Amino acid sequence: MEEIVSYIVKRLKPVYNEELNTSQLSAEEQLHLVIKLLANSIHTLYCPRTLLEVVALLRKVAFQCLTVSEQVTNGAATRQQQWLSKSLRSRQRQNYLRMLASVPYLHSVFSLITLLVTVELLKAQIISEMDSSEKHSYLKFLKALVQYAENMVTYTSPEKNKWDETWDLTEKMLLKVKQFYNQFFNGITS
């Protein structure tokens, strides 16, 4: 995950002047960085359609991640009350323990996605400078990120509770993010 953070921060350098130590950027520090970055304004009035599409996709990702976060928080609170009152059945107890094991990992991943969305939002203006194949692969990557976030909403819903599947889905998405940034930075340097 540190490698992905490093790629994202490299992408940030043209818009952010402060020096960042990417090897020591914890999930909490990433969120503080996001707050600093969001102080910058983004102008979308009279902008190209593809830029609006990028902003809309990034908003969808952010909204879906917020939904997952709320579902996990509410589910954990409900299950904890049921755990304390000893009203959980055996299968529900096992599921609750899997959820608790997933929370630190999901926290790190969603901190990373929050940083990614923020950086890509700040860098969205460069979409007009990309050629059509780069635009296509960039939009495809963002759409895959939206699909991941939507699937996470489904898997973490109280009706589904598929915690093992969230791990698998997240691993696949992290590979896609890493591949995209590898491709992006190799394309720039070559």
C-alpha atoms as one frame of an Amber mdcrd trajectory, in Angstrom:
protein
   0.000   0.000   0.000   2.956   2.332   0.645   3.917   2.024  -3.019   0.465
   3.146  -4.120   0.584   6.113  -1.720   3.970   6.996  -3.187   2.538   6.977
  -6.732  -0.426   9.105  -5.708   1.808  11.637  -3.954   4.093  11.785  -7.032
   1.029  12.667  -9.057   0.284  15.397  -6.529   3.662  17.168  -6.740   2.776
  19.614  -9.555  -0.147  21.014  -7.539   1.194  20.719  -3.992   4.424  22.492
  -3.125   5.141  21.109   0.347   7.567  18.187   0.750   5.938  14.905   1.798
   7.581  11.842   3.295   5.559   9.093   1.649   7.128   6.259   3.643   5.740
   7.728   6.888   2.315   8.832   5.640  -0.142   7.020   7.910  -3.872   6.793
   7.290  -4.518   9.686   9.695  -1.816  11.829   8.053  -3.387  11.056   4.667
  -6.707  12.401   5.932  -5.025  15.575   7.267  -3.378  15.987   3.861  -6.780
  15.633   2.187  -8.166  18.431   4.366  -5.252  20.682   3.335  -5.676  19.788
  -0.323  -9.385  20.494  -0.346  -8.656  24.092   0.603  -7.725  24.557  -3.082
 -10.576  25.561  -5.350 -11.554  23.681  -8.486 -13.256  25.611 -11.266 -15.816
  23.626 -13.260 -17.732  26.462 -14.887 -17.361  26.340 -18.694 -15.165  23.272
 -18.606 -14.944  20.365 -21.065 -17.424  17.518 -20.828 -14.720  14.952 -20.017
 -13.623  17.039 -17.036 -17.190  17.054 -15.745 -17.325  13.279 -16.247 -14.130
  12.840 -14.208 -15.495  15.031 -11.403 -18.811  13.122 -11.433 -17.013   9.743
 -11.231 -14.838  10.939  -8.356 -17.913  12.229  -6.527 -19.589   8.834  -6.955
 -16.546   7.094  -5.491 -16.485   9.461  -2.528 -20.222   9.062  -1.909 -20.071
   5.251  -2.097 -17.086   5.151   0.277 -18.994   7.346   2.715 -21.945   4.965
   2.492 -19.689   1.974   3.246 -18.185   3.809   6.185 -21.618   4.619   7.606
 -22.823   1.041   7.104 -19.780  -0.411   8.862 -20.060   2.073  11.729 -23.788
   1.462  12.223 -23.406  -2.299  11.843 -20.554  -2.435  14.331 -22.508  -0.389
  16.879 -25.597  -2.587  16.507 -23.618  -5.821  16.711 -21.673  -4.596  19.730
 -24.904  -3.906  21.591 -26.188  -7.348  20.626 -22.843  -8.904  21.661 -22.986
  -7.228  25.074 -26.584  -8.302  25.600 -25.593 -11.826  24.430 -28.353 -11.905
  21.844 -26.153 -12.903  18.872 -26.404 -16.420  17.524 -23.225 -18.370  16.793
 -23.095 -17.486  13.110 -23.760 -13.810  13.871 -20.911 -13.813  16.419 -18.516
 -15.227  13.820 -19.663 -12.664  11.283 -19.224  -9.867  13.828 -15.661 -11.015
  14.537 -14.885 -11.056  10.791 -16.268  -7.530  10.536 -14.099  -6.353  13.428
 -11.041  -7.914  11.795 -11.839  -6.071   8.551 -12.251  -2.611  10.064  -8.536
  -1.634  10.369  -7.861  -2.830   6.824 -10.889  -1.002   5.438  -9.827   2.130
   7.299  -6.423   2.060   5.615  -7.889   1.334   2.192 -10.519   4.056   2.418
  -7.907   6.541   3.622  -5.929   5.646   0.518  -9.005   6.009  -1.715  -9.817
   9.360  -0.107  -6.292  10.554  -0.887  -6.565   9.148  -4.422  -9.904  10.871
  -5.062  -8.598  14.176  -3.703  -5.416  14.094  -5.783  -7.289  13.073  -8.918
  -9.817  15.830  -8.305  -7.028  18.383  -8.084  -5.359  16.938 -11.178  -8.631
  16.655 -13.146  -7.746  19.696 -15.247  -5.013  17.712 -17.029  -7.571  15.476
 -18.726  -7.780  18.047 -21.517  -4.027  17.580 -22.119  -4.303  13.792 -22.524
  -4.605  12.068 -25.868  -7.716   9.983 -26.521  -6.198   6.611 -25.502  -4.947
   8.082 -22.207  -8.373   9.621 -21.564 -10.017   6.293 -22.316  -7.773   4.333
 -19.929  -8.120   7.031 -17.253 -11.927   7.010 -17.462 -11.908   3.202 -17.485
  -9.815   3.234 -14.296 -12.189   5.685 -12.600 -15.209   3.622 -13.640 -13.556
   0.516 -12.155 -13.032   2.468  -8.937 -16.732   3.419  -8.919 -17.705  -0.216
  -9.495 -15.458  -1.301  -6.612 -17.061   1.262  -4.303 -20.568   0.208  -5.358
 -19.730  -3.467  -4.766 -18.367  -2.570  -1.333 -21.671  -0.877  -0.509 -23.453
  -4.104  -1.425 -21.040  -6.432   0.408 -21.036  -4.399   3.631 -24.792  -3.858
   3.740 -26.577  -5.348   6.765 -28.407  -7.784   4.474 -25.239  -9.202   2.879
 -22.396  -8.987   5.441 -19.832 -10.549   3.101 -16.616  -9.642   4.915 -14.368
 -12.265   3.306 -15.479 -11.083  -0.127 -14.633  -7.477   0.779 -11.032  -8.539
   1.388 -10.838 -10.275  -2.007 -12.486  -7.378  -3.808 -10.198  -4.867  -2.107
  -7.064  -6.838  -2.994  -8.132  -6.895  -6.655  -8.835  -3.155  -6.610  -5.486
  -2.353  -5.015  -3.806  -4.316  -7.812  -5.739  -2.305 -10.404  -4.744   0.960
  -8.724  -1.102  -0.117  -8.608  -1.177  -1.225 -12.267  -2.798   2.037 -13.338
  -0.209   4.174 -11.579   2.640   1.958 -12.808   1.325   2.389 -16.350   0.773
   6.112 -15.832   4.257   6.808 -14.514   5.984   4.488 -16.969   4.126   6.261
 -19.766   5.378   9.643 -18.552   8.994   8.610 -18.187   9.214   6.747 -21.492
